[in-house]
Every structure is written in structure tokens, then in C-alpha cells.
Amino acid sequence: MALHLSLLLLLLLLLVYRISAGKVGYVSVQTGGSITFPCSYDQYYINHVKYWCKGYRWTHCSSVVRTDHPKSTDRASISDDITQKVFTVIMTDLEPDDSNTYRCVVEINRGPDIMIQWFYLSVTPGTPELYVEQQEVTGVEGESVTVRCYYSNSGDMKWCRMGGDCVSGYSGTLHGTSVTLTRTGDANNRNALTVTMSGLKMDNTDWYCCGVGELEMPIHITVSQQTATQRTSKMTSTTQDPTPQQPSASPTAEPVQTDNTSQGAEGNMEEVHQRSVKVLLISLGMLVVVTAGILVTWKMWRRHKDNKAKDQTTNNSVDPFPEAEDDVTYSTVIPQHKTQLKGQTKSAEPDDNVVYSSLALQVTTQQRAAAQQ
């Protein structure tokens, strides 16, 4: 009996510890805005129902959304990522009446539910004391990412991994990743806590928390793999400048802007290279087209010239009036007849030195004709 009582007491102590271990976060949001709350849980609760409840007292916390039903309302929704072991709640179109205490809860069958985190949400019509321009930030493996948390309150500044360690002061490391914190300002006279994470790894993908004093703001960082182009650009940059550049700790430094500018320059150079290749290909294509056109035109001209020469040759071969020098074969009948006529005429020709009377020539011609008859 004593053993059973001891085990029951130990279970109650663990349960009290689990409930009291839930971390509180004070969040400020402007009226009409939206916010995402992350809730991390243990591996043991992957298959359990999770829900988001509202109420100042734990015993009077009414459910708002659940992972079974309802998963969403008109201004709230819940989703569970069992791979990351995190369920998130998104609240939109916030109003001052939404200011309250909210809890992340795991439902336990045949036992008391477990609260793993709770937040106090303050909805204000003015500018929140602590806010970020976006809760979702994306970085590239091996590169750096910067988050700016704008604040108007006072207190210690820190950057924490949800459910893990924190970095305060000016620099530190989180899971092997270098973290620097600097106080900066902008053109709108806003104070900002600038957090830079360098040498990102794939396992840095997680929820983080930017804190100033009692206020906190959850921020999710997603690390994506490098593309082939980014790896090539990085190798080229490393070859040209083998000396690694350390992140600046100057209060006015803007690490992420410097890094983005470098990436932008590499991207512009790549774009210019691609554009030059395109121009070269277009020029070569035009040159091929022009050359092909010239060849076709030349062939057509040569064909036309050859046809014209053939026509001229054909016309010359049937010329009805050949020149005297041409090798022309005539009929032998006509020349023979002409020769006979010339022989007859020559025998009948009178002597050139004698003058005959026209009458005597006529009589002689008649006599010759009669004799032939």
C-alpha cells in the first residue's frame, strides 16, 4: 500500500512539474493584425489530440480550436506537424476583446490534460511594443539570415530556440550556428534588435523567439538547400577571396543587407552572363540564316545564268542565215545544176571582142533551138 501511495505521489509531482514547466510568453499585436503561436511537444504525444484554449484560469480554459474538431473557426485555425513535433495556431483579424491568456494543451485519455505552453496576448490599437514585419523567414544552407525585432519597451534582449537555449548579449552559438545581436535603428526612428544567424544548417529549421524584456515574438526560420547556381557562385567567390569574412559586430552593421547585396551581385552577374549567352546565340542564329539566304540566292542566280547560256546556244544552232565561215553542208544538187548552166552559157557566150548585131544574135539563137528539136 505504501508503495502505491509513493508511486501516486511521484506521478502527481511529475504532473505538477509538467504543468508548471509551461513557458509563458507575452505577445503584443496591433488591432486587425494576425499572429502565429507555436507549441512544441514531446515524442510521446505525437498521436494525441492537441487543442488551443482561452481563459485566465487553467481550470476554466475553454477550447477554441482542436486538431480533431473543429480545426478552424472564422478567425482561428490549428495544424499539427508530427515531423517537427510542433502544432501551430493562427489567429487573424484580432480585436481588443481577444486580449487574454491562451494555452497549448495536449489531451490525455483517462487522465488530466497537459499544458505545454501558455501565452498572454495583448491586442492594442496603437503600435505594439514588440513586433516583427514577418514571422516567416527563409535562409539558404551555408549562408546567413537576419531578423529585425522592433521594440519600444526596455529590458534584456535575447534570441532563443523554442524549447532550447538562448543567446543574450552580443554573440553566441545555437546548435553550432553563430548568432550575433546588435541594437540598430532605421530611417523611421524605430529601435530594432537585429539578429544574424551565420553558417546556417538544414537542422536550423525551427521556431525561434525574439525577446526584449518580458515581451516575446515567435519567428519561424526555414533553411533551404543551395541550388547548383548558388554552389557554383560560392565556389567562385571562395577561390577569388580565400580569406573568410567575419560578421561585423558594429552597432550600425546590417549583416543581412550586406549578405543579400553580395548575393544580389552574384545574381546580377549570372543574369548578365545568361543574357550575353542569349545574345550570342541569337547573333549566331541570324548569321546562319543570312548565310543560308546568300547561298540560296547565289545558287538560283547561277542556275538562271546556266539556263540563259543554254538558250543562247540553242538559238545559235538553228540560225537560218549562217555566216560564210560556218561549217555548213549544202545540198550537192543545186551546185551541180549551176555548173551545168554555167557550161552551157559559156559555150554559148560570144566572143568578148566581137560586136554582134542584135538581129543576127536573134537568128542564131533561133537556129540553135530548131537544130536541137
C-alpha positions as CSV (number, residue, x, y, z in Angstrom):
1,M,0.0,0.0,0.0
2,A,2.8,2.4,0.8
3,L,4.4,1.6,-2.5
4,H,1.3,2.5,-4.4
5,L,1.0,5.8,-2.5
6,S,4.6,6.6,-3.2
7,L,4.1,6.0,-7.0
8,L,0.9,8.1,-7.0
9,L,2.7,10.9,-5.2
10,L,5.6,10.8,-7.7
11,L,3.1,10.9,-10.6
12,L,1.4,13.9,-9.1
13,L,4.7,15.7,-8.7
14,L,5.7,15.0,-12.3
15,L,2.3,16.2,-13.4
16,V,2.6,19.4,-11.4
17,Y,6.1,19.9,-12.8
18,R,4.9,19.3,-16.3
19,I,2.1,21.9,-15.9
20,S,4.4,24.5,-14.2
21,A,7.1,23.9,-16.8
22,G,4.9,25.5,-19.5
23,K,6.7,28.7,-20.5
24,V,4.8,32.0,-20.6
25,G,5.1,34.4,-23.4
26,Y,3.8,38.0,-23.5
27,V,2.9,38.9,-27.0
28,S,1.6,42.3,-28.3
29,V,-0.3,42.6,-31.6
30,Q,-1.9,45.6,-33.3
31,T,-5.7,45.6,-33.8
32,G,-6.7,44.0,-37.1
33,G,-3.4,42.1,-37.3
34,S,-2.6,38.4,-37.1
35,I,-0.2,36.1,-35.3
36,T,1.0,32.5,-35.3
37,F,1.7,30.7,-32.0
38,P,3.9,27.6,-32.0
39,C,3.5,24.8,-29.5
40,S,6.2,22.2,-29.1
41,Y,5.5,18.8,-27.6
42,D,7.3,15.5,-26.7
43,Q,7.6,12.5,-29.0
44,Y,5.3,10.6,-26.7
45,Y,2.3,12.9,-27.6
46,I,2.5,12.6,-31.4
47,N,-0.7,10.7,-31.7
48,H,-2.6,12.7,-29.0
49,V,-5.2,15.3,-29.7
50,K,-3.9,18.9,-29.2
51,Y,-6.0,22.0,-28.7
52,W,-5.8,25.7,-28.1
53,C,-7.9,27.1,-25.2
54,K,-8.7,30.6,-23.9
55,G,-9.1,31.6,-20.3
56,Y,-7.2,33.3,-17.4
57,R,-7.5,30.2,-15.3
58,W,-6.3,26.8,-16.3
59,T,-9.4,25.2,-14.8
60,H,-11.7,27.5,-16.8
61,C,-9.8,27.4,-20.2
62,S,-12.4,26.9,-23.0
63,S,-11.3,25.2,-26.2
64,V,-11.0,27.4,-29.3
65,V,-9.7,25.0,-32.0
66,R,-8.6,21.4,-31.8
67,T,-6.6,19.0,-34.1
68,D,-9.6,16.7,-34.3
69,H,-12.6,19.1,-34.4
70,P,-13.1,21.9,-35.0
71,K,-9.8,22.6,-36.8
72,S,-10.7,26.1,-37.7
73,T,-13.2,28.9,-36.9
74,D,-13.8,32.2,-38.6
75,R,-10.6,33.8,-37.0
76,A,-8.5,30.9,-35.8
77,S,-7.0,27.6,-37.2
78,I,-4.8,24.8,-35.9
79,S,-2.4,22.4,-37.6
80,D,-0.1,19.7,-36.3
81,D,3.4,18.9,-37.8
82,I,4.2,15.5,-36.3
83,T,7.6,15.5,-38.1
84,Q,8.8,18.6,-36.2
85,K,6.6,17.8,-33.2
86,V,5.0,21.2,-33.3
87,F,1.4,22.3,-33.6
88,T,0.7,25.9,-34.6
89,V,-2.3,28.2,-34.1
90,I,-3.0,31.1,-36.3
91,M,-5.3,33.9,-35.1
92,T,-6.4,36.7,-37.5
93,D,-8.4,39.9,-37.5
94,L,-7.6,40.4,-33.9
95,E,-9.7,42.8,-31.7
96,P,-9.1,44.2,-28.3
97,D,-11.6,41.7,-26.8
98,D,-9.2,39.0,-27.9
99,S,-6.7,40.1,-25.3
100,N,-6.5,37.1,-22.9
101,T,-4.4,34.2,-21.8
102,Y,-4.1,31.3,-24.2
103,R,-2.7,27.8,-23.7
104,C,-1.3,24.9,-25.8
105,V,-2.7,21.7,-24.4
106,V,-2.3,18.0,-25.1
107,E,-5.3,15.9,-24.4
108,I,-4.7,12.8,-22.2
109,N,-7.2,10.0,-22.3
110,R,-8.3,8.7,-18.9
111,G,-6.2,11.4,-17.2
112,P,-5.7,15.2,-16.8
113,D,-4.7,17.2,-19.9
114,I,-1.2,18.6,-20.0
115,M,-0.5,22.3,-20.7
116,I,2.8,22.6,-22.5
117,Q,2.9,26.4,-23.2
118,W,0.8,29.5,-22.5
119,F,0.8,33.0,-23.9
120,Y,-0.7,36.3,-22.8
121,L,-1.9,38.1,-25.9
122,S,-2.4,41.9,-25.8
123,V,-4.2,43.5,-28.7
124,T,-3.6,47.2,-28.9
125,P,-4.9,49.8,-31.3
126,G,-1.5,51.5,-31.5
127,T,1.9,50.2,-32.5
128,P,2.8,47.1,-30.5
129,E,5.8,47.4,-28.1
130,L,7.5,44.5,-29.8
131,Y,6.7,43.3,-33.3
132,V,8.3,41.9,-36.5
133,E,7.4,42.6,-40.1
134,Q,7.0,38.9,-40.8
135,Q,7.0,35.7,-38.7
136,E,8.3,33.5,-41.6
137,V,11.9,34.0,-42.6
138,T,13.8,31.8,-45.2
139,G,17.5,31.3,-45.4
140,V,20.0,29.2,-47.5
141,E,22.2,26.5,-46.2
142,G,25.7,27.8,-45.5
143,E,24.6,31.4,-45.8
144,S,23.2,33.8,-43.2
145,V,19.8,35.2,-42.3
146,T,18.8,38.3,-40.4
147,V,15.7,39.1,-38.3
148,R,14.8,42.5,-37.0
149,C,12.6,42.8,-34.0
150,Y,11.3,46.4,-33.5
151,Y,10.7,47.4,-29.9
152,S,9.7,50.4,-27.8
153,N,10.0,48.8,-24.3
154,S,13.1,48.2,-22.3
155,G,14.8,45.2,-20.8
156,D,17.3,42.5,-21.7
157,M,17.5,41.2,-25.2
158,K,17.7,37.6,-26.2
159,W,17.3,35.2,-29.1
160,C,16.1,31.7,-28.2
161,R,15.3,28.5,-30.0
162,M,11.9,27.3,-28.9
163,G,12.3,24.8,-26.1
164,G,16.1,25.2,-26.3
165,D,18.9,27.5,-25.3
166,C,19.1,31.3,-25.7
167,V,21.7,33.8,-26.7
168,S,21.9,37.1,-24.9
169,G,24.5,39.9,-25.0
170,Y,26.3,40.4,-28.3
171,S,27.1,37.0,-29.6
172,G,26.8,33.2,-29.0
173,T,26.0,29.9,-30.7
174,L,22.9,27.8,-31.1
175,H,23.4,24.2,-32.1
176,G,26.7,25.1,-33.8
177,T,25.3,28.2,-35.6
178,S,26.9,31.6,-34.9
179,V,24.4,34.2,-33.6
180,T,25.1,38.0,-33.2
181,L,22.7,40.5,-31.6
182,T,23.0,44.2,-32.3
183,R,20.9,47.3,-31.5
184,T,20.2,49.2,-34.6
185,G,17.8,52.0,-35.8
186,D,16.2,52.9,-39.1
187,A,15.0,56.0,-41.0
188,N,11.7,55.9,-39.1
189,N,13.4,56.2,-35.8
190,R,12.5,52.7,-34.8
191,N,14.7,50.8,-32.4
192,A,15.4,47.3,-33.6
193,L,17.1,44.2,-32.2
194,T,19.0,42.8,-35.3
195,V,19.7,39.1,-35.0
196,T,22.0,37.4,-37.5
197,M,22.5,33.7,-37.8
198,S,25.5,32.7,-39.9
199,G,26.5,29.4,-41.3
200,L,23.0,28.0,-41.5
201,K,22.4,24.3,-41.4
202,M,19.4,22.3,-42.5
203,D,18.6,21.3,-38.9
204,N,18.3,25.1,-38.0
205,T,14.8,25.0,-39.4
206,D,12.7,25.6,-36.4
207,W,10.7,28.1,-34.3
208,Y,12.7,30.8,-32.5
209,C,11.8,33.6,-30.1
210,C,12.9,37.2,-30.2
211,G,12.7,38.7,-26.7
212,V,13.0,42.2,-25.2
213,G,12.2,42.4,-21.5
214,E,9.0,40.4,-20.8
215,L,7.8,40.6,-24.4
216,E,8.4,37.9,-26.9
217,M,7.7,37.3,-30.6
218,P,7.7,33.8,-32.2
219,I,9.6,33.6,-35.5
220,H,9.9,30.6,-37.8
221,I,13.2,30.2,-39.8
222,T,13.2,27.8,-42.8
223,V,16.6,26.7,-44.2
224,S,16.6,25.5,-47.8
225,Q,19.3,23.7,-49.7
226,Q,21.7,25.5,-52.0
227,T,20.9,25.3,-55.7
228,A,23.6,24.4,-58.2
229,T,24.0,28.0,-59.2
230,Q,24.5,29.1,-55.6
231,R,27.1,26.4,-55.0
232,T,29.0,27.5,-58.2
233,S,28.9,31.1,-57.2
234,K,30.1,30.3,-53.7
235,M,33.0,28.2,-55.0
236,T,34.0,31.1,-57.4
237,S,33.8,33.6,-54.6
238,T,35.9,31.4,-52.3
239,T,38.5,31.0,-55.0
240,Q,38.8,34.7,-55.6
241,D,38.8,35.6,-51.9
242,P,40.1,32.7,-49.7
243,T,40.0,34.9,-46.5
244,P,36.7,34.3,-44.8
245,Q,34.8,37.4,-43.8
246,Q,33.7,37.6,-40.1
247,P,30.3,39.1,-39.3
248,S,30.6,42.7,-38.1
249,A,29.6,43.5,-34.6
250,S,29.3,47.2,-35.2
251,P,26.1,48.7,-33.8
252,T,25.3,50.2,-37.2
253,A,26.1,47.0,-39.1
254,E,23.4,45.4,-41.3
255,P,24.7,41.8,-41.8
256,V,21.7,40.6,-43.7
257,Q,21.7,43.6,-46.1
258,T,25.4,43.1,-46.8
259,D,24.9,39.4,-47.4
260,N,21.9,40.0,-49.6
261,T,23.8,42.6,-51.6
262,S,26.5,40.1,-52.2
263,Q,24.0,37.5,-53.3
264,G,22.3,40.1,-55.4
265,A,25.6,41.0,-57.2
266,E,26.3,37.3,-57.9
267,G,22.7,37.0,-59.2
268,N,23.2,40.1,-61.4
269,M,26.5,38.7,-62.8
270,E,24.8,35.4,-63.5
271,E,21.9,37.2,-65.2
272,V,24.3,39.3,-67.3
273,H,26.2,36.1,-68.3
274,Q,23.0,34.4,-69.3
275,R,21.9,37.4,-71.2
276,S,25.3,37.6,-73.1
277,V,24.9,33.9,-74.0
278,K,21.4,34.5,-75.3
279,V,22.6,37.5,-77.4
280,L,25.5,35.4,-78.8
281,L,23.1,32.5,-79.7
282,I,20.7,34.9,-81.4
283,S,23.6,36.5,-83.3
284,L,24.9,33.1,-84.5
285,G,21.3,32.1,-85.5
286,M,20.9,35.3,-87.5
287,L,24.3,34.8,-89.2
288,V,23.3,31.2,-90.1
289,V,20.1,32.5,-91.6
290,V,21.8,35.2,-93.6
291,T,24.5,32.8,-94.9
292,A,21.8,30.3,-96.0
293,G,19.9,33.1,-97.8
294,I,23.1,34.2,-99.6
295,L,23.9,30.6,-100.7
296,V,20.3,30.0,-101.9
297,T,20.3,33.3,-103.8
298,W,23.7,32.6,-105.4
299,K,22.6,29.1,-106.5
300,M,19.4,30.5,-108.0
301,W,21.5,33.1,-109.9
302,R,23.9,30.5,-111.2
303,R,21.1,28.3,-112.3
304,H,19.5,31.3,-114.1
305,K,22.7,32.1,-115.8
306,D,23.3,28.5,-117.0
307,N,19.7,28.3,-118.4
308,K,20.3,31.6,-120.2
309,A,23.5,30.2,-121.7
310,K,21.8,27.1,-122.9
311,D,19.0,29.1,-124.6
312,Q,21.6,31.2,-126.4
313,T,23.4,28.0,-127.6
314,T,20.1,26.5,-128.9
315,N,19.2,29.7,-130.8
316,N,22.6,29.9,-132.5
317,S,22.4,26.2,-133.7
318,V,19.2,27.0,-135.8
319,D,20.3,30.3,-137.3
320,P,18.7,30.5,-140.8
321,F,21.4,32.8,-142.1
322,P,24.8,31.2,-141.1
323,E,28.0,33.1,-141.8
324,A,30.3,32.2,-144.6
325,E,32.9,30.8,-142.2
326,D,30.4,28.4,-140.6
327,D,30.8,24.7,-141.3
328,V,27.5,24.3,-143.2
329,T,26.8,21.4,-145.5
330,Y,24.7,22.3,-148.5
331,S,22.9,20.1,-151.0
332,T,25.0,19.0,-154.0
333,V,22.1,19.2,-156.4
334,I,21.9,22.9,-156.6
335,P,25.7,23.5,-157.2
336,Q,25.7,20.8,-159.9
337,H,22.8,22.4,-161.7
338,K,24.5,25.7,-161.5
339,T,27.7,24.2,-163.0
340,Q,25.8,22.8,-166.0
341,L,24.1,26.1,-166.6
342,K,27.5,27.9,-166.5
343,G,28.9,25.3,-169.0
344,Q,26.1,25.9,-171.4
345,T,26.2,29.6,-171.0
346,K,29.9,29.6,-171.5
347,S,29.7,27.6,-174.8
348,A,27.0,30.0,-176.0
349,E,28.8,33.1,-174.9
350,P,30.0,35.2,-177.8
351,D,33.5,36.4,-178.1
352,D,34.0,39.5,-176.0
353,N,35.9,41.2,-178.8
354,V,33.2,40.9,-181.4
355,V,30.2,43.1,-181.7
356,Y,27.2,41.3,-182.9
357,S,24.1,42.7,-184.3
358,S,21.1,42.0,-182.2
359,L,19.2,40.7,-185.2
360,A,22.0,38.3,-186.2
361,L,22.2,37.1,-182.5
362,Q,18.4,36.5,-182.5
363,V,18.6,34.5,-185.8
364,T,21.5,32.4,-184.5
365,T,19.6,31.6,-181.2
366,Q,16.5,30.5,-183.2
367,Q,18.6,28.2,-185.4
368,R,20.2,26.5,-182.5
369,A,16.8,26.0,-181.0
370,A,15.5,24.4,-184.2
371,A,18.5,22.2,-184.5
372,Q,18.0,20.8,-181.1
373,Q,14.4,19.9,-181.9
